[in-house]
Amino acid sequence: MTDSTRRRFLTGSLCAAGALAAGPAGFVREARAELEIDITRGYIEPLPIAITDFYGENRQTRSLGQDVAGVIRDNLRRSGLFKPIDQGAFIQSAEALRGGPRFQDWRLIDAQALVSGKAEQQADGRLRVQFRLWDVYAESQMIGKAYFTTPGNWRRVAHIISDAIYKRLTGEQGYFDTRIVYVSESGPQSRRTKRLAIMDQDGANHRYLTDGSNLVLTPRFSPTRQEITYVSYQGRSPRIYLFNLNTGQQEVLGEFPGMTFAPRFAPDGNSVIIALDNQGNSEIYVIDLRTRERRRLTNSSAIDISASFAPSGDRVVFNSNRGGSLQLYTMTADGSNVQRISFGDGRYSTPVWSPRGDMIAFTRQHQGTFYIGVMRPDGGGERMLAEGYRVEGPTWAPNGRVLCFFRRTRADSQGHYSSKLFTIDLTGYNEREVPTPQDASDPAWSPAIP
C-alpha cells in the first residue's frame, strides 16, 4: 500500500454498506445457545472456525477473495483464541455457500463457527467485500456486513472483518485494524543505526519514517490522532518531535538541555508527559501542545521518569528511586497523593497504563533476568507474563488484552545481537514474534484506526 493510498484510506475511502440479511429462507433457525469465547479465563482451547475463501466471479475478485480470507485466518490464529480449520477438510465449496451453508457438512469437520464471503468489482471501480459469520450448531447467522473500498485497500478490509468476528465471538473490541511504530535497528552494538518504522500489527505495509542519520528513541502514539511523538538526538542535543503520519509533517516540540526521557501523550492528545533531567535530577513535567507551557509534577531529589497517564487522565504512574531502588508509584494528575505500588525484589521500569484502566504493565529486572509483568493500579495481582535475558518496553493493544514488547539476545564477541518484537496475551499465553525486516525495539501500539 502506498503512502498516498493509506492517507486516502485514513480519510474515509472505506465505507460500510450496513448489515446483511441472514440469507436464503430456511437457513436460519432460532439460536439455541450463544456461541461465545470467554477470554477473561486463563488458557482456553482455541475455537475451531472454518473460514472459506471469499467467492469471486472472475480471476481478479477470486484472487482478492482468497487474499482477504487468508489475512482473516492469520489474524484469528495469531490471537490464540481461534483454530482455523484446514481448507482441505471443507466439504462445501465457496461457490455452493452462496445458497447458504449446509450446516451438517461443517459439523462433520468439527467447525463451531463458519465465515463465508464474496468479493466483487463495482461498475465505478470500487471493491465490495461482504462476509457472514455463522453459528454452525445453532444454524444461525451471527453477523453479516459489506464494505466498499478501493481494490488496493483489501488488506485493511480483512483487518476490519477480523475485528468484527473477534468482537462478535468474544464480546471485546478487536485489535487487528491497528499499527505498531517502533525503532528499527541494524549494525553492531558500538555503531547501532536506529530508524523509526511503522507497520500494520501483523508486520505488513512496513515503511521507514526516518533515515537513520540521527538517533531516535521511544516513539509513542497519540490516542486521538494519527500522530506520534519521539525523542531524537542531533549531536548531543535531545529534541522532542511530533510526527503527523497522514501528512508526513514533523515539528519540534522542544529542545531541552540534559537528558530527555520517553514522552507520552495525555489521553486527550493535547499534552505530553515527559521526564527532563537537569544536572542529574530528573523530574516529570506536562507540556501543553497548544501553548508549549510546562507544568512540573514532581519535585524531589530522586530520579522520577517514565510517566504514563491513566486513560481517565486523572492519575499518573511513574518510575522513581525515591525509596532506594527503582519502583513504581502513582500520583494524581496535579502531582499530589504519591503512592508506591510495587514492592517486589529487583527494579521496575517502563510502566504503562492499560487502555481499559484496570492494569499497569511494566518491565522488572531481578538477578540478571528481565520480566514483562502486569499489576492492578493499587499494586495488587502482580504477575509475570514473559521473561528472558532482556525483555522490555511493553505496550498495550487498544483493547487492553494483548501486549507487545521487545526481546533482545546477548551480544556475541563482535558486538552483534538480535532484538525482536513479540506479542503476548494478558493471561501469559500465546507469545508470538511480530516479523520485521531488521532488528526492532521500543514498540508502541496505535489506537484503532479511524
TIGU-228264 format. One record per residue (C-alpha): x, y, z; residue in one letter; residue number from 0. Coordinates in Angstrom, 3 decimals. Layout:
N
         xx         yy         zz   r     k
          X          Y          Z   A   NUM
...
// end
This chain:
450
         xx         yy         zz   r     k
      0.000      0.000      0.000   M     0
      1.493      3.379     -0.972   T     1
      1.623      6.314      1.412   D     2
     -0.912      8.225     -0.672   S     3
     -3.258      5.232     -0.757   T     4
     -3.044      4.847      3.023   R     5
     -3.770      8.554      3.510   R     6
     -6.868      8.277      1.304   R     7
     -7.888      5.249      3.304   F     8
     -7.491      7.038      6.612   L     9
     -9.596      9.930      5.405   T    10
    -12.622      7.869      4.582   G    11
    -12.293      5.889      1.353   S    12
    -13.730      2.838      3.116   L    13
    -17.417      2.726      3.859   C    14
    -19.659      0.061      5.321   A    15
    -22.790     -0.817      3.412   A    16
    -24.516     -1.928      6.578   G    17
    -25.727     -5.248      7.901   A    18
    -26.573     -8.144      5.606   L    19
    -29.758    -10.128      5.909   A    20
    -29.421    -13.626      7.235   A    21
    -29.576    -15.253      3.814   G    22
    -31.963    -17.556      1.980   P    23
    -35.110    -18.647      3.763   A    24
    -34.822    -21.938      5.527   G    25
    -31.193    -21.452      6.542   F    26
    -31.756    -19.518      9.779   V    27
    -33.006    -21.105     12.942   R    28
    -33.549    -19.822     16.429   E    29
    -30.205    -19.912     18.210   A    30
    -30.154    -22.493     20.972   R    31
    -27.242    -21.025     22.916   A    32
    -24.963    -18.099     22.193   E    33
    -21.594    -19.104     20.726   L    34
    -19.057    -17.078     22.680   E    35
    -15.448    -17.264     23.859   I    36
    -14.719    -16.254     27.474   D    37
    -11.323    -14.535     27.250   I    38
    -11.254    -13.498     30.920   T    39
    -10.178    -17.000     31.993   R    40
     -6.684    -18.464     31.696   G    41
     -5.720    -20.735     28.846   Y    42
     -8.668    -21.911     26.775   I    43
     -8.857    -24.276     23.840   E    44
     -8.991    -22.299     20.570   P    45
    -12.403    -22.275     18.881   L    46
    -12.479    -24.365     15.672   P    47
    -13.590    -21.987     12.923   I    48
    -13.921    -22.577      9.183   A    49
    -13.006    -19.581      7.023   I    50
    -13.659    -20.155      3.337   T    51
    -12.018    -18.242      0.509   D    52
    -14.368    -15.399     -0.403   F    53
    -16.177    -16.103     -3.651   Y    54
    -15.384    -14.051     -6.765   G    55
    -16.943    -14.042    -10.217   E    56
    -13.651    -13.598    -12.091   N    57
     -9.937    -14.201    -11.634   R    58
     -9.230    -10.811    -10.055   Q    59
    -12.019    -10.942     -7.484   T    60
    -11.306    -14.620     -6.721   R    61
     -7.684    -13.696     -6.007   S    62
     -8.745    -10.784     -3.789   L    63
    -11.248    -13.023     -2.015   G    64
     -8.514    -15.564     -1.286   Q    65
     -6.209    -12.821     -0.002   D    66
     -8.872    -11.341      2.284   V    67
     -9.752    -14.747      3.748   A    68
     -6.059    -15.551      4.248   G    69
     -5.462    -12.423      6.318   V    70
     -8.570    -13.138      8.412   I    71
     -7.321    -16.675      9.098   R    72
     -3.881    -15.403     10.076   D    73
     -5.290    -12.686     12.360   N    74
     -7.614    -15.018     14.224   L    75
     -4.971    -17.755     14.502   R    76
     -2.408    -15.330     15.978   R    77
     -4.893    -14.234     18.629   S    78
     -4.642    -17.726     20.105   G    79
     -8.414    -17.846     20.570   L    80
     -9.297    -19.444     17.237   F    81
     -8.186    -22.527     15.325   K    82
     -8.868    -22.095     11.600   P    83
     -9.680    -25.477     10.086   I    84
     -7.550    -26.674      7.173   D    85
     -9.314    -25.913      3.887   Q    86
     -8.579    -29.385      2.592   G    87
    -11.205    -30.694      5.014   A    88
    -14.002    -28.498      3.624   F    89
    -16.913    -30.371      2.041   I    90
    -18.999    -27.436      0.794   Q    91
    -17.347    -25.085     -1.698   S    92
    -17.280    -21.287     -1.546   A    93
    -19.486    -21.163     -4.657   E    94
    -22.048    -23.535     -3.140   A    95
    -22.112    -21.403      0.017   L    96
    -23.792    -18.622     -1.954   R    97
    -27.023    -20.572     -1.455   G    98
    -26.395    -20.867      2.276   G    99
    -24.418    -23.263      4.467   P   100
    -25.101    -26.975      4.623   R   101
    -24.540    -26.990      8.355   F   102
    -24.285    -30.766      8.617   Q   103
    -21.217    -30.639      6.336   D   104
    -19.484    -28.175      8.665   W   105
    -20.389    -30.120     11.787   R   106
    -18.745    -33.178     10.236   L   107
    -15.380    -31.370     10.321   I   108
    -15.977    -30.075     13.882   D   109
    -16.389    -26.410     12.899   A   110
    -18.231    -24.440     15.563   Q   111
    -18.239    -21.206     13.564   A   112
    -18.156    -20.547      9.822   L   113
    -17.101    -17.448      7.874   V   114
    -18.149    -17.036      4.243   S   115
    -17.921    -14.054      1.943   G   116
    -17.812    -12.557     -1.510   K   117
    -15.599    -10.041     -3.314   A   118
    -16.937     -8.203     -6.354   E   119
    -15.884     -5.291     -8.530   Q   120
    -18.387     -2.458     -8.870   Q   121
    -19.049     -0.518    -12.077   A   122
    -17.295      2.531    -10.593   D   123
    -14.118      0.506     -9.910   G   124
    -14.659      0.089     -6.198   R   125
    -14.332     -3.238     -4.444   L   126
    -17.302     -4.583     -2.491   R   127
    -16.467     -7.179      0.158   V   128
    -19.180     -8.876      2.171   Q   129
    -18.927    -11.505      4.874   F   130
    -21.189    -13.575      7.092   R   131
    -20.395    -15.276     10.397   L   132
    -22.449    -18.396     11.135   W   133
    -23.044    -20.402     14.296   D   134
    -22.776    -23.945     12.925   V   135
    -24.563    -25.791     15.724   Y   136
    -27.350    -23.244     16.186   A   137
    -27.616    -22.980     12.372   E   138
    -27.953    -19.201     12.542   S   139
    -26.212    -16.140     11.179   Q   140
    -24.420    -14.191     13.904   M   141
    -23.350    -11.171     11.866   I   142
    -23.170    -10.056      8.248   G   143
    -21.730     -6.865      6.756   K   144
    -20.472     -5.407      3.491   A   145
    -17.785     -2.803      2.787   Y   146
    -16.893     -0.669     -0.231   F   147
    -13.316      0.451     -0.841   T   148
    -10.601      0.702     -3.485   T   149
     -9.053     -2.623     -4.529   P   150
     -5.675     -1.613     -3.083   G   151
     -7.199     -1.422      0.385   N   152
     -8.302     -5.055      0.575   W   153
     -5.909     -5.799      3.441   R   154
     -7.482     -3.234      5.725   R   155
    -10.929     -4.624      4.926   V   156
     -9.631     -8.020      6.069   A   157
     -8.473     -6.489      9.368   H   158
    -11.838     -4.795      9.897   I   159
    -13.701     -8.042      9.242   I   160
    -11.344     -9.828     11.654   S   161
    -12.203     -7.251     14.307   D   162
    -15.929     -7.752     13.715   A   163
    -15.617    -11.533     14.093   I   164
    -13.442    -11.198     17.201   Y   165
    -15.900     -8.796     18.827   K   166
    -18.952    -10.908     17.997   R   167
    -17.411    -14.069     19.437   L   168
    -15.570    -12.627     22.462   T   169
    -17.582     -9.531     23.363   G   170
    -14.334     -7.490     23.311   E   171
    -13.066     -4.983     20.782   Q   172
    -10.662     -6.389     18.216   G   173
     -7.150     -5.050     17.648   Y   174
     -6.347     -6.140     14.094   F   175
     -7.058     -2.802     12.359   D   176
     -4.129     -1.134     14.122   T   177
     -0.481     -0.269     13.547   R   178
      2.763     -0.502     15.505   I   179
      5.506      2.115     15.401   V   180
      8.923      1.016     16.632   Y   181
     12.678      1.610     16.438   V   182
     14.326     -0.400     13.642   S   183
     17.933     -1.321     14.474   E   184
     20.922     -2.553     12.475   S   185
     24.687     -2.831     12.901   G   186
     26.962     -3.851     15.803   P   187
     26.398     -2.643     19.339   Q   188
     29.050      0.095     19.100   S   189
     27.687      1.514     15.820   R   190
     23.966      0.886     16.012   R   191
     21.753      2.619     13.426   T   192
     18.244      3.342     14.671   K   193
     15.327      4.434     12.487   R   194
     11.653      4.958     13.146   L   195
      9.460      2.452     11.326   A   196
      5.746      1.714     11.172   I   197
      3.718     -1.305     10.065   M   198
      0.353     -2.978     10.445   D   199
      0.059     -5.041     13.618   Q   200
      0.808     -8.205     11.605   D   201
      4.017     -6.786     10.090   G   202
      2.548     -5.884      6.684   A   203
      2.713     -2.466      4.973   N   204
      6.085     -1.760      6.554   H   205
      7.804      1.563      5.916   R   206
     10.527      3.717      7.467   Y   207
      9.792      7.161      8.843   L   208
     13.366      8.406      9.414   T   209
     16.636      7.746      7.564   D   210
     18.856      6.720     10.488   G   211
     21.117      9.767     10.382   S   212
     20.098     10.701     13.940   N   213
     19.470      8.532     16.975   L   214
     15.755      8.044     17.678   V   215
     14.163      6.738     20.875   L   216
     10.791      5.919     22.459   T   217
      8.144      6.593     19.791   P   218
      4.633      6.866     21.239   R   219
      1.220      7.119     19.556   F   220
     -1.348      9.814     20.167   S   221
     -4.597      8.285     21.484   P   222
     -6.702     10.703     19.414   T   223
     -4.830     11.338     16.147   R   224
     -2.593      9.520     13.673   Q   225
      0.419     11.196     15.231   E   226
      3.465     10.081     17.183   I   227
      5.939     11.759     19.485   T   228
      9.543     10.629     19.866   Y   229
     12.990     11.741     21.039   V   230
     15.792     12.355     18.549   S   231
     19.377     13.379     19.189   Y   232
     21.124     15.715     16.787   Q   233
     24.671     15.599     18.027   G   234
     24.297     15.640     21.812   R   235
     21.134     17.712     21.882   S   236
     17.838     15.884     22.544   P   237
     14.715     17.120     20.796   R   238
     11.105     16.027     21.121   I   239
      9.338     15.710     17.789   Y   240
      5.719     15.396     16.726   L   241
      5.200     13.408     13.515   F   242
      1.886     13.504     11.629   N   243
      1.515     10.114      9.933   L   244
     -1.147     11.297      7.482   N   245
      0.865     14.203      6.087   T   246
      4.452     13.235      6.935   G   247
      4.978     16.642      8.533   Q   248
      7.184     16.968     11.618   Q   249
      7.574     19.708     14.153   E   250
      9.901     20.180     17.092   V   251
      8.035     20.270     20.371   L   252
     11.088     21.408     22.256   G   253
     14.847     21.257     22.607   E   254
     15.959     20.531     26.136   F   255
     19.355     20.601     27.860   P   256
     20.444     17.383     29.520   G   257
     18.617     14.073     29.095   M   258
     15.022     13.797     27.955   T   259
     13.041     10.661     28.704   F   260
     10.127      8.917     26.993   A   261
      7.410     11.458     26.145   P   262
      3.840     10.102     26.174   R   263
      0.576     11.705     25.178   F   264
     -2.164     12.535     27.639   A   265
     -5.488     10.743     26.947   P   266
     -6.975     13.818     25.235   D   267
     -3.955     14.136     22.938   G   268
     -3.459     17.819     23.830   N   269
     -0.368     17.441     26.008   S   270
      2.572     15.131     26.611   V   271
      4.074     13.959     29.869   I   272
      7.857     13.722     29.987   I   273
     10.867     13.481     32.301   A   274
     13.507     16.187     31.951   L   275
     16.951     15.889     33.507   D   276
     18.724     18.907     34.941   N   277
     22.177     18.344     36.470   Q   278
     21.458     14.734     37.315   G   279
     17.980     15.234     38.771   N   280
     15.079     14.170     36.566   S   281
     11.572     15.461     37.203   E   282
      8.257     14.868     35.473   I   283
      6.561     17.639     33.504   Y   284
      3.442     18.028     31.384   V   285
      3.809     20.128     28.210   I   286
      0.706     21.633     26.606   D   287
      0.939     21.079     22.842   L   288
     -1.095     24.195     22.063   R   289
      0.679     26.730     24.261   T   290
      4.005     24.890     24.889   R   291
      3.530     25.725     28.561   E   292
      5.337     23.413     31.002   R   293
      3.824     22.227     34.277   R   294
      6.009     20.434     36.808   R   295
      4.502     17.436     38.620   L   296
      7.345     16.096     40.773   T   297
      9.873     17.904     42.937   N   298
     12.311     15.652     44.733   S   299
     15.987     14.749     44.826   S   300
     15.155     11.312     43.423   A   301
     15.055     10.076     39.824   I   302
     11.468     10.411     38.532   D   303
     10.954      9.097     34.988   I   304
      8.770      7.006     32.628   S   305
      5.383      8.544     33.357   A   306
      2.126      7.271     31.844   S   307
     -1.399      8.656     32.261   F   308
     -4.370      6.538     33.234   A   309
     -6.940      6.546     30.397   P   310
     -9.202      8.697     32.598   S   311
     -6.466     11.342     32.715   G   312
     -6.751     11.853     36.469   D   313
     -3.822      9.683     37.584   R   314
     -0.232      9.008     36.533   V   315
      2.052      6.022     37.066   V   316
      5.807      6.650     37.060   F   317
      9.183      5.198     37.955   N   318
     11.243      6.526     40.877   S   319
     14.134      5.556     43.148   N   320
     12.892      7.758     45.990   R   321
     12.539      4.607     48.114   G   322
     16.075      3.385     47.356   G   323
     15.628      1.225     44.229   S   324
     13.603      1.942     41.102   L   325
      9.963      1.164     41.882   Q   326
      6.544      2.119     40.570   L   327
      4.479      4.944     42.013   Y   328
      1.178      6.590     41.203   T   329
      0.047     10.167     41.765   M   330
     -2.884     12.340     40.835   T   331
     -2.554     14.382     37.645   A   332
     -1.551     17.502     39.599   D   333
      1.418     15.706     41.237   G   334
     -0.180     15.126     44.647   S   335
     -1.015     11.939     46.564   N   336
      2.110      9.967     45.598   V   337
      1.825      6.275     46.483   Q   338
      4.219      3.393     45.951   R   339
      2.569      0.382     44.298   I   340
      5.458     -2.078     43.648   S   341
      7.232     -3.915     46.443   F   342
      8.874     -6.891     44.746   G   343
     12.586     -7.696     44.604   D   344
     14.624     -6.069     41.881   G   345
     13.955     -2.932     39.845   R   346
     10.819     -1.863     37.995   Y   347
     10.675      0.339     34.895   S   348
      8.671      1.398     31.793   T   349
      5.203      1.373     33.381   P   350
      2.265      1.901     31.029   V   351
     -1.396      2.075     31.930   W   352
     -3.835     -0.212     30.132   S   353
     -6.384      1.472     27.819   P   354
     -9.050     -0.237     29.953   R   355
     -7.659      1.362     33.112   G   356
     -7.632     -1.912     35.033   D   357
     -3.955     -2.899     34.763   M   358
     -0.448     -1.435     34.568   I   359
      2.221     -3.238     32.524   A   360
      5.906     -2.886     33.377   F   361
      9.436     -4.248     32.974   T   362
     11.038     -5.858     36.030   R   363
     14.699     -6.802     36.448   Q   364
     15.889     -9.219     39.144   H   365
     19.113    -11.224     39.435   Q   366
     20.042    -10.790     35.794   G   367
     16.636    -11.753     34.386   T   368
     14.118     -9.362     32.853   F   369
     10.358     -9.824     33.053   Y   370
      7.275     -8.304     31.447   I   371
      4.582     -8.125     34.103   G   372
      1.250     -6.592     35.000   V   373
     -0.413     -5.448     38.199   M   374
     -3.550     -3.627     39.236   R   375
     -3.265      0.155     39.781   P   376
     -3.260     -0.431     43.557   D   377
     -0.281     -2.802     43.228   G   378
     -2.274     -5.988     43.739   G   379
     -2.414     -9.011     41.463   G   380
      1.177     -8.749     40.240   E   381
      2.164    -11.491     37.804   R   382
      4.853    -12.053     35.203   M   383
      3.905    -12.797     31.583   L   384
      7.299    -13.168     29.867   A   385
     10.944    -13.448     30.917   E   386
     14.396    -13.568     29.349   G   387
     17.846    -12.032     29.160   Y   388
     16.375     -8.702     28.019   R   389
     12.608     -8.357     27.650   V   390
     11.499     -4.734     27.839   E   391
      9.165     -1.984     26.717   G   392
      5.580     -3.270     26.996   P   393
      2.865     -1.510     25.000   T   394
     -0.858     -2.300     25.042   W   395
     -3.125     -3.185     22.160   A   396
     -6.094     -0.786     22.185   P   397
     -8.420     -3.435     23.642   N   398
     -6.180     -3.909     26.692   G   399
     -5.988     -7.700     26.190   R   400
     -2.649     -8.078     24.371   V   401
      0.843     -6.638     24.935   L   402
      3.740     -6.087     22.537   C   403
      7.346     -5.901     23.795   F   404
     10.891     -6.497     22.550   F   405
     13.230     -9.374     23.355   R   406
     16.998     -8.977     22.973   R   407
     19.757    -11.614     22.946   T   408
     23.246    -11.311     24.414   R   409
     25.869     -9.713     22.193   A   410
     28.474    -12.008     20.643   D   411
     32.235    -11.381     20.592   S   412
     31.850     -8.959     17.651   Q   413
     29.149     -6.982     19.439   G   414
     26.262     -8.313     17.356   H   415
     22.936     -9.145     18.960   Y   416
     19.335     -9.744     17.954   S   417
     16.318     -7.710     19.089   S   418
     12.811     -8.747     18.029   K   419
      9.198     -7.786     18.744   L   420
      6.749    -10.180     20.361   F   421
      3.128    -10.147     21.439   T   422
      1.593    -11.989     24.376   I   423
     -1.925    -12.026     25.755   D   424
     -2.893    -10.880     29.210   L   425
     -3.104    -14.437     30.530   T   426
      0.593    -15.027     29.743   G   427
     -0.111    -17.454     26.908   Y   428
      0.296    -17.228     23.153   N   429
      3.644    -15.454     22.810   E   430
      4.340    -14.789     19.106   R   431
      7.009    -12.943     17.167   E   432
      5.981     -9.961     15.034   V   433
      8.016    -10.063     11.791   P   434
     10.235     -7.061     10.998   T   435
     12.842     -6.611      8.230   P   436
     15.617     -5.810     10.735   Q   437
     16.082     -5.850     14.496   D   438
     13.416     -3.983     16.451   A   439
     12.859     -2.335     19.832   S   440
     10.654      0.199     21.630   D   441
      7.269     -0.719     20.107   P   442
      4.187      1.461     20.529   A   443
      0.731      0.196     19.547   W   444
     -1.674      2.575     17.836   S   445
     -5.290      3.137     18.812   P   446
     -7.854      1.687     16.411   A   447
     -7.505      3.387     13.027   I   448
    -10.476      5.723     12.466   P   449
// end
